[in-house]
Amino acid sequence: MALTEELPIYRATYRLLNMLIRATQDFPRFYKYSLGVRMVDVCLDMSMLLYKANSSYEKNPQILWILKDLCYLYYPRHLSATKLVWNRSG
């Protein structure tokens, strides 16, 4: 079993978390504390689920939760883009 921090999916999730934190800093206050916080929380949940999946024998339940969380990230991202909250250049 590889260390969780060495897995490509964990590194990608960590990069996504860093990108979300930087991006939400530029959100207007209402969106920062509604959409922004939710998006960062979901990404943190995904990181914890990756750790749990890597350390458990039965990985399927955790992977399904990760996929669910990834789908949850799409809607706030899409909503923030349509409301012109998200900085498309960054």
N, CA, C and O atoms as CSV, one atom per row, in Angstrom:
chain,resi,resn,atom,element,x,y,z
A,1,MET,N,N,0.846,-1.181,0.000
A,1,MET,CA,C,0.000,0.000,0.000
A,1,MET,C,C,0.891,1.243,0.000
A,1,MET,O,O,1.779,1.386,0.841
A,2,ALA,N,N,0.643,2.121,-0.939
A,2,ALA,CA,C,1.409,3.371,-1.040
A,2,ALA,C,C,0.916,4.364,0.000
A,2,ALA,O,O,-0.219,4.290,0.471
A,3,LEU,N,N,1.789,5.285,0.342
A,3,LEU,CA,C,1.356,6.365,1.214
A,3,LEU,C,C,0.319,7.205,0.479
A,3,LEU,O,O,0.425,7.430,-0.726
A,4,THR,N,N,-0.669,7.657,1.212
A,4,THR,CA,C,-1.752,8.424,0.593
A,4,THR,C,C,-1.218,9.660,-0.104
A,4,THR,O,O,-1.680,10.002,-1.192
A,5,GLU,N,N,-0.256,10.332,0.500
A,5,GLU,CA,C,0.268,11.567,-0.059
A,5,GLU,C,C,0.999,11.352,-1.385
A,5,GLU,O,O,1.210,12.305,-2.135
A,6,GLU,N,N,1.387,10.103,-1.681
A,6,GLU,CA,C,2.102,9.798,-2.920
A,6,GLU,C,C,1.170,9.440,-4.072
A,6,GLU,O,O,1.615,9.348,-5.217
A,7,LEU,N,N,-0.110,9.235,-3.790
A,7,LEU,CA,C,-1.056,8.845,-4.837
A,7,LEU,C,C,-1.371,10.023,-5.747
A,7,LEU,O,O,-1.579,11.134,-5.261
A,8,PRO,N,N,-1.411,9.802,-7.056
A,8,PRO,CA,C,-1.720,10.901,-7.989
A,8,PRO,C,C,-3.080,11.542,-7.724
A,8,PRO,O,O,-3.229,12.756,-7.863
A,9,ILE,N,N,-4.071,10.739,-7.343
A,9,ILE,CA,C,-5.391,11.310,-7.084
A,9,ILE,C,C,-5.372,12.203,-5.842
A,9,ILE,O,O,-6.079,13.210,-5.795
A,10,TYR,N,N,-4.577,11.846,-4.848
A,10,TYR,CA,C,-4.464,12.686,-3.661
A,10,TYR,C,C,-3.779,14.005,-4.008
A,10,TYR,O,O,-4.203,15.070,-3.557
A,11,ARG,N,N,-2.716,13.929,-4.813
A,11,ARG,CA,C,-2.024,15.160,-5.208
A,11,ARG,C,C,-2.930,16.062,-6.034
A,11,ARG,O,O,-2.895,17.284,-5.886
A,12,ALA,N,N,-3.742,15.463,-6.904
A,12,ALA,CA,C,-4.681,16.251,-7.708
A,12,ALA,C,C,-5.742,16.897,-6.825
A,12,ALA,O,O,-6.126,18.044,-7.051
A,13,THR,N,N,-6.212,16.169,-5.829
A,13,THR,CA,C,-7.195,16.729,-4.898
A,13,THR,C,C,-6.581,17.851,-4.081
A,13,THR,O,O,-7.242,18.852,-3.805
A,14,TYR,N,N,-5.328,17.696,-3.694
A,14,TYR,CA,C,-4.630,18.744,-2.941
A,14,TYR,C,C,-4.455,20.002,-3.796
A,14,TYR,O,O,-4.629,21.117,-3.304
A,15,ARG,N,N,-4.108,19.822,-5.082
A,15,ARG,CA,C,-3.999,20.976,-5.985
A,15,ARG,C,C,-5.358,21.651,-6.170
A,15,ARG,O,O,-5.447,22.878,-6.207
A,16,LEU,N,N,-6.414,20.843,-6.286
A,16,LEU,CA,C,-7.764,21.396,-6.412
A,16,LEU,C,C,-8.126,22.193,-5.170
A,16,LEU,O,O,-8.696,23.278,-5.281
A,17,LEU,N,N,-7.808,21.676,-3.994
A,17,LEU,CA,C,-8.087,22.387,-2.750
A,17,LEU,C,C,-7.352,23.725,-2.712
A,17,LEU,O,O,-7.941,24.743,-2.347
A,18,ASN,N,N,-6.081,23.733,-3.082
A,18,ASN,CA,C,-5.320,24.988,-3.101
A,18,ASN,C,C,-5.905,25.979,-4.094
A,18,ASN,O,O,-5.980,27.175,-3.810
A,19,MET,N,N,-6.324,25.485,-5.267
A,19,MET,CA,C,-6.932,26.352,-6.265
A,19,MET,C,C,-8.254,26.929,-5.757
A,19,MET,O,O,-8.538,28.110,-5.960
A,20,LEU,N,N,-9.061,26.095,-5.095
A,20,LEU,CA,C,-10.339,26.569,-4.571
A,20,LEU,C,C,-10.151,27.616,-3.480
A,20,LEU,O,O,-10.888,28.601,-3.424
A,21,ILE,N,N,-9.185,27.406,-2.631
A,21,ILE,CA,C,-8.935,28.373,-1.560
A,21,ILE,C,C,-8.520,29.721,-2.148
A,21,ILE,O,O,-9.003,30.767,-1.715
A,22,ARG,N,N,-7.624,29.691,-3.132
A,22,ARG,CA,C,-7.214,30.955,-3.769
A,22,ARG,C,C,-8.375,31.605,-4.512
A,22,ARG,O,O,-8.556,32.821,-4.441
A,23,ALA,N,N,-9.156,30.807,-5.220
A,23,ALA,CA,C,-10.250,31.360,-6.022
A,23,ALA,C,C,-11.352,31.952,-5.148
A,23,ALA,O,O,-11.910,32.998,-5.480
A,24,THR,N,N,-11.667,31.300,-4.047
A,24,THR,CA,C,-12.762,31.791,-3.218
A,24,THR,C,C,-12.392,33.066,-2.456
A,24,THR,O,O,-13.277,33.766,-1.964
A,25,GLN,N,N,-11.132,33.367,-2.356
A,25,GLN,CA,C,-10.738,34.612,-1.699
A,25,GLN,C,C,-11.214,35.832,-2.480
A,25,GLN,O,O,-11.409,36.904,-1.907
A,26,ASP,N,N,-11.399,35.666,-3.784
A,26,ASP,CA,C,-11.851,36.781,-4.619
A,26,ASP,C,C,-13.360,36.805,-4.805
A,26,ASP,O,O,-13.874,37.693,-5.484
A,27,PHE,N,N,-14.087,35.853,-4.220
A,27,PHE,CA,C,-15.544,35.842,-4.336
A,27,PHE,C,C,-16.134,37.017,-3.553
A,27,PHE,O,O,-15.553,37.428,-2.549
A,28,PRO,N,N,-17.257,37.559,-3.980
A,28,PRO,CA,C,-17.989,38.510,-3.135
A,28,PRO,C,C,-18.381,37.824,-1.818
A,28,PRO,O,O,-18.471,36.598,-1.753
A,29,ARG,N,N,-18.608,38.609,-0.797
A,29,ARG,CA,C,-18.809,38.061,0.538
A,29,ARG,C,C,-19.919,37.007,0.594
A,29,ARG,O,O,-19.738,35.955,1.209
A,30,PHE,N,N,-21.053,37.275,-0.034
A,30,PHE,CA,C,-22.159,36.313,0.021
A,30,PHE,C,C,-21.740,34.968,-0.559
A,30,PHE,O,O,-22.013,33.928,0.040
A,31,TYR,N,N,-21.084,34.974,-1.711
A,31,TYR,CA,C,-20.682,33.731,-2.358
A,31,TYR,C,C,-19.505,33.070,-1.647
A,31,TYR,O,O,-19.377,31.846,-1.642
A,32,LYS,N,N,-18.654,33.890,-1.050
A,32,LYS,CA,C,-17.504,33.336,-0.336
A,32,LYS,C,C,-17.970,32.451,0.810
A,32,LYS,O,O,-17.420,31.373,1.035
A,33,TYR,N,N,-18.989,32.912,1.537
A,33,TYR,CA,C,-19.433,32.169,2.713
A,33,TYR,C,C,-20.554,31.188,2.417
A,33,TYR,O,O,-20.972,30.462,3.320
A,34,SER,N,N,-21.050,31.137,1.207
A,34,SER,CA,C,-22.041,30.124,0.863
A,34,SER,C,C,-21.412,29.108,-0.088
A,34,SER,O,O,-21.196,27.957,0.291
A,35,LEU,N,N,-21.120,29.520,-1.302
A,35,LEU,CA,C,-20.532,28.601,-2.279
A,35,LEU,C,C,-19.085,28.245,-1.945
A,35,LEU,O,O,-18.700,27.077,-1.988
A,36,GLY,N,N,-18.299,29.244,-1.616
A,36,GLY,CA,C,-16.868,29.022,-1.390
A,36,GLY,C,C,-16.584,28.058,-0.259
A,36,GLY,O,O,-15.777,27.141,-0.411
A,37,VAL,N,N,-17.234,28.254,0.868
A,37,VAL,CA,C,-17.009,27.381,2.017
A,37,VAL,C,C,-17.456,25.958,1.705
A,37,VAL,O,O,-16.789,24.994,2.081
A,38,ARG,N,N,-18.581,25.833,1.020
A,38,ARG,CA,C,-19.080,24.495,0.672
A,38,ARG,C,C,-18.102,23.772,-0.260
A,38,ARG,O,O,-17.841,22.582,-0.084
A,39,MET,N,N,-17.575,24.477,-1.228
A,39,MET,CA,C,-16.651,23.854,-2.173
A,39,MET,C,C,-15.366,23.402,-1.480
A,39,MET,O,O,-14.859,22.315,-1.758
A,40,VAL,N,N,-14.849,24.220,-0.594
A,40,VAL,CA,C,-13.629,23.855,0.140
A,40,VAL,C,C,-13.914,22.681,1.078
A,40,VAL,O,O,-13.093,21.771,1.192
A,41,ASP,N,N,-15.067,22.692,1.748
A,41,ASP,CA,C,-15.415,21.586,2.644
A,41,ASP,C,C,-15.540,20.262,1.899
A,41,ASP,O,O,-15.085,19.227,2.387
A,42,VAL,N,N,-16.151,20.292,0.729
A,42,VAL,CA,C,-16.295,19.075,-0.057
A,42,VAL,C,C,-14.919,18.554,-0.477
A,42,VAL,O,O,-14.678,17.347,-0.454
A,43,CYS,N,N,-14.033,19.446,-0.852
A,43,CYS,CA,C,-12.693,19.028,-1.249
A,43,CYS,C,C,-11.928,18.440,-0.055
A,43,CYS,O,O,-11.198,17.460,-0.208
A,44,LEU,N,N,-12.091,19.026,1.111
A,44,LEU,CA,C,-11.473,18.459,2.313
A,44,LEU,C,C,-12.045,17.084,2.624
A,44,LEU,O,O,-11.308,16.175,3.007
A,45,ASP,N,N,-13.361,16.926,2.462
A,45,ASP,CA,C,-13.985,15.620,2.665
A,45,ASP,C,C,-13.410,14.587,1.704
A,45,ASP,O,O,-13.167,13.442,2.084
A,46,MET,N,N,-13.195,14.996,0.464
A,46,MET,CA,C,-12.618,14.076,-0.523
A,46,MET,C,C,-11.219,13.636,-0.099
A,46,MET,O,O,-10.862,12.470,-0.265
A,47,SER,N,N,-10.434,14.548,0.440
A,47,SER,CA,C,-9.083,14.202,0.895
A,47,SER,C,C,-9.131,13.181,2.030
A,47,SER,O,O,-8.340,12.238,2.062
A,48,MET,N,N,-10.062,13.377,2.954
A,48,MET,CA,C,-10.187,12.433,4.062
A,48,MET,C,C,-10.675,11.070,3.574
A,48,MET,O,O,-10.219,10.036,4.061
A,49,LEU,N,N,-11.597,11.068,2.619
A,49,LEU,CA,C,-12.082,9.800,2.073
A,49,LEU,C,C,-10.984,9.058,1.310
A,49,LEU,O,O,-10.932,7.828,1.334
A,50,LEU,N,N,-10.114,9.799,0.638
A,50,LEU,CA,C,-8.979,9.163,-0.038
A,50,LEU,C,C,-8.068,8.479,0.977
A,50,LEU,O,O,-7.590,7.368,0.745
A,51,TYR,N,N,-7.834,9.144,2.092
A,51,TYR,CA,C,-7.017,8.544,3.147
A,51,TYR,C,C,-7.678,7.280,3.682
A,51,TYR,O,O,-7.018,6.255,3.857
A,52,LYS,N,N,-8.989,7.355,3.943
A,52,LYS,CA,C,-9.701,6.192,4.465
A,52,LYS,C,C,-9.706,5.046,3.460
A,52,LYS,O,O,-9.526,3.888,3.838
A,53,ALA,N,N,-9.910,5.361,2.185
A,53,ALA,CA,C,-9.928,4.318,1.160
A,53,ALA,C,C,-8.557,3.662,1.026
A,53,ALA,O,O,-8.463,2.451,0.826
A,54,ASN,N,N,-7.519,4.440,1.133
A,54,ASN,CA,C,-6.167,3.897,1.003
A,54,ASN,C,C,-5.803,3.002,2.177
A,54,ASN,O,O,-5.034,2.054,2.021
A,55,SER,N,N,-6.344,3.292,3.340
A,55,SER,CA,C,-5.964,2.523,4.524
A,55,SER,C,C,-6.934,1.379,4.837
A,55,SER,O,O,-6.707,0.631,5.789
A,56,SER,N,N,-8.005,1.229,4.061
A,56,SER,CA,C,-8.952,0.158,4.345
A,56,SER,C,C,-8.846,-0.947,3.302
A,56,SER,O,O,-8.369,-0.733,2.188
A,57,TYR,N,N,-9.299,-2.118,3.689
A,57,TYR,CA,C,-9.266,-3.261,2.786
A,57,TYR,C,C,-10.357,-3.130,1.726
A,57,TYR,O,O,-10.110,-3.380,0.546
A,58,GLU,N,N,-11.550,-2.743,2.138
A,58,GLU,CA,C,-12.685,-2.580,1.224
A,58,GLU,C,C,-12.764,-1.119,0.798
A,58,GLU,O,O,-13.221,-0.269,1.561
A,59,LYS,N,N,-12.322,-0.835,-0.409
A,59,LYS,CA,C,-12.205,0.548,-0.883
A,59,LYS,C,C,-13.454,1.063,-1.596
A,59,LYS,O,O,-13.628,2.276,-1.718
A,60,ASN,N,N,-14.316,0.184,-2.064
A,60,ASN,CA,C,-15.455,0.600,-2.870
A,60,ASN,C,C,-16.363,1.631,-2.203
A,60,ASN,O,O,-16.724,2.609,-2.857
A,61,PRO,N,N,-16.752,1.467,-0.938
A,61,PRO,CA,C,-17.647,2.474,-0.343
A,61,PRO,C,C,-17.023,3.880,-0.314
A,61,PRO,O,O,-17.702,4.865,-0.602
A,62,GLN,N,N,-15.753,3.968,0.029
A,62,GLN,CA,C,-15.099,5.269,0.073
A,62,GLN,C,C,-14.979,5.874,-1.314
A,62,GLN,O,O,-15.139,7.083,-1.478
A,63,ILE,N,N,-14.700,5.056,-2.307
A,63,ILE,CA,C,-14.569,5.563,-3.675
A,63,ILE,C,C,-15.907,6.093,-4.165
A,63,ILE,O,O,-15.957,7.115,-4.850
A,64,LEU,N,N,-16.987,5.412,-3.823
A,64,LEU,CA,C,-18.316,5.900,-4.211
A,64,LEU,C,C,-18.619,7.247,-3.558
A,64,LEU,O,O,-19.205,8.125,-4.192
A,65,TRP,N,N,-18.224,7.415,-2.291
A,65,TRP,CA,C,-18.428,8.705,-1.623
A,65,TRP,C,C,-17.580,9.799,-2.265
A,65,TRP,O,O,-18.024,10.941,-2.378
A,66,ILE,N,N,-16.367,9.459,-2.683
A,66,ILE,CA,C,-15.500,10.437,-3.352
A,66,ILE,C,C,-16.145,10.890,-4.656
A,66,ILE,O,O,-16.156,12.082,-4.963
A,67,LEU,N,N,-16.680,9.949,-5.421
A,67,LEU,CA,C,-17.347,10.299,-6.670
A,67,LEU,C,C,-18.573,11.171,-6.426
A,67,LEU,O,O,-18.841,12.100,-7.187
A,68,LYS,N,N,-19.315,10.869,-5.364
A,68,LYS,CA,C,-20.474,11.687,-5.006
A,68,LYS,C,C,-20.033,13.106,-4.674
A,68,LYS,O,O,-20.650,14.071,-5.126
A,69,ASP,N,N,-18.976,13.235,-3.892
A,69,ASP,CA,C,-18.479,14.558,-3.534
A,69,ASP,C,C,-17.974,15.308,-4.764
A,69,ASP,O,O,-18.152,16.522,-4.871
A,70,LEU,N,N,-17.354,14.599,-5.677
A,70,LEU,CA,C,-16.882,15.236,-6.897
A,70,LEU,C,C,-18.054,15.792,-7.704
A,70,LEU,O,O,-17.962,16.875,-8.282
A,71,CYS,N,N,-19.147,15.049,-7.737
A,71,CYS,CA,C,-20.358,15.555,-8.405
A,71,CYS,C,C,-20.912,16.770,-7.672
A,71,CYS,O,O,-21.403,17.704,-8.306
A,72,TYR,N,N,-20.840,16.768,-6.342
A,72,TYR,CA,C,-21.292,17.930,-5.567
A,72,TYR,C,C,-20.457,19.160,-5.862
A,72,TYR,O,O,-20.962,20.280,-5.786
A,73,LEU,N,N,-19.187,18.973,-6.196
A,73,LEU,CA,C,-18.329,20.111,-6.521
A,73,LEU,C,C,-18.691,20.732,-7.862
A,73,LEU,O,O,-18.476,21.927,-8.067
A,74,TYR,N,N,-19.230,19.947,-8.766
A,74,TYR,CA,C,-19.537,20.473,-10.099
A,74,TYR,C,C,-20.623,21.543,-10.042
A,74,TYR,O,O,-20.487,22.586,-10.681
A,75,TYR,N,N,-21.685,21.308,-9.298
A,75,TYR,CA,C,-22.797,22.248,-9.307
A,75,TYR,C,C,-22.420,23.627,-8.749
A,75,TYR,O,O,-22.702,24.627,-9.409
A,76,PRO,N,N,-21.797,23.732,-7.567
A,76,PRO,CA,C,-21.402,25.085,-7.111
A,76,PRO,C,C,-20.414,25.753,-8.057
A,76,PRO,O,O,-20.461,26.971,-8.232
A,77,ARG,N,N,-19.521,24.982,-8.672
A,77,ARG,CA,C,-18.572,25.552,-9.626
A,77,ARG,C,C,-19.319,26.088,-10.837
A,77,ARG,O,O,-19.024,27.180,-11.322
A,78,HIS,N,N,-20.286,25.317,-11.325
A,78,HIS,CA,C,-21.079,25.751,-12.478
A,78,HIS,C,C,-21.913,26.979,-12.117
A,78,HIS,O,O,-22.011,27.919,-12.906
A,79,LEU,N,N,-22.510,26.973,-10.933
A,79,LEU,CA,C,-23.323,28.106,-10.498
A,79,LEU,C,C,-22.469,29.359,-10.336
A,79,LEU,O,O,-22.877,30.444,-10.750
A,80,SER,N,N,-21.296,29.219,-9.741
A,80,SER,CA,C,-20.443,30.388,-9.548
A,80,SER,C,C,-19.944,30.922,-10.885
A,80,SER,O,O,-19.755,32.129,-11.034
A,81,ALA,N,N,-19.729,30.043,-11.855
A,81,ALA,CA,C,-19.289,30.494,-13.178
A,81,ALA,C,C,-20.407,31.230,-13.898
A,81,ALA,O,O,-20.159,32.230,-14.572
A,82,THR,N,N,-21.636,30.743,-13.763
A,82,THR,CA,C,-22.753,31.403,-14.446
A,82,THR,C,C,-23.107,32.721,-13.783
A,82,THR,O,O,-23.633,33.618,-14.442
A,83,LYS,N,N,-22.835,32.856,-12.514
A,83,LYS,CA,C,-23.087,34.115,-11.800
A,83,LYS,C,C,-21.899,35.063,-11.899
A,83,LYS,O,O,-21.892,36.127,-11.279
A,84,LEU,N,N,-20.897,34.676,-12.679
A,84,LEU,CA,C,-19.683,35.473,-12.895
A,84,LEU,C,C,-18.939,35.768,-11.597
A,84,LEU,O,O,-18.332,36.826,-11.434
A,85,VAL,N,N,-19.001,34.812,-10.684
A,85,VAL,CA,C,-18.270,34.935,-9.420
A,85,VAL,C,C,-16.866,34.412,-9.597
A,85,VAL,O,O,-15.913,34.967,-9.049
A,86,TRP,N,N,-16.736,33.353,-10.353
A,86,TRP,CA,C,-15.464,32.671,-10.557
A,86,TRP,C,C,-14.621,33.457,-11.537
A,86,TRP,O,O,-15.116,33.885,-12.579
A,87,ASN,N,N,-13.374,33.649,-11.219
A,87,ASN,CA,C,-12.460,34.357,-12.116
A,87,ASN,C,C,-11.985,33.364,-13.173
A,87,ASN,O,O,-11.185,32.479,-12.868
A,88,ARG,N,N,-12.456,33.492,-14.389
A,88,ARG,CA,C,-12.141,32.528,-15.443
A,88,ARG,C,C,-10.681,32.602,-15.868
A,88,ARG,O,O,-10.162,31.631,-16.419
A,89,SER,N,N,-10.016,33.694,-15.636
A,89,SER,CA,C,-8.617,33.803,-16.063
A,89,SER,C,C,-7.674,33.124,-15.088
A,89,SER,O,O,-6.538,32.820,-15.451
A,90,GLY,N,N,-8.114,32.876,-13.852
A,90,GLY,CA,C,-7.229,32.299,-12.844
A,90,GLY,C,C,-7.483,30.910,-12.644
A,90,GLY,O,O,-6.820,30.273,-11.825
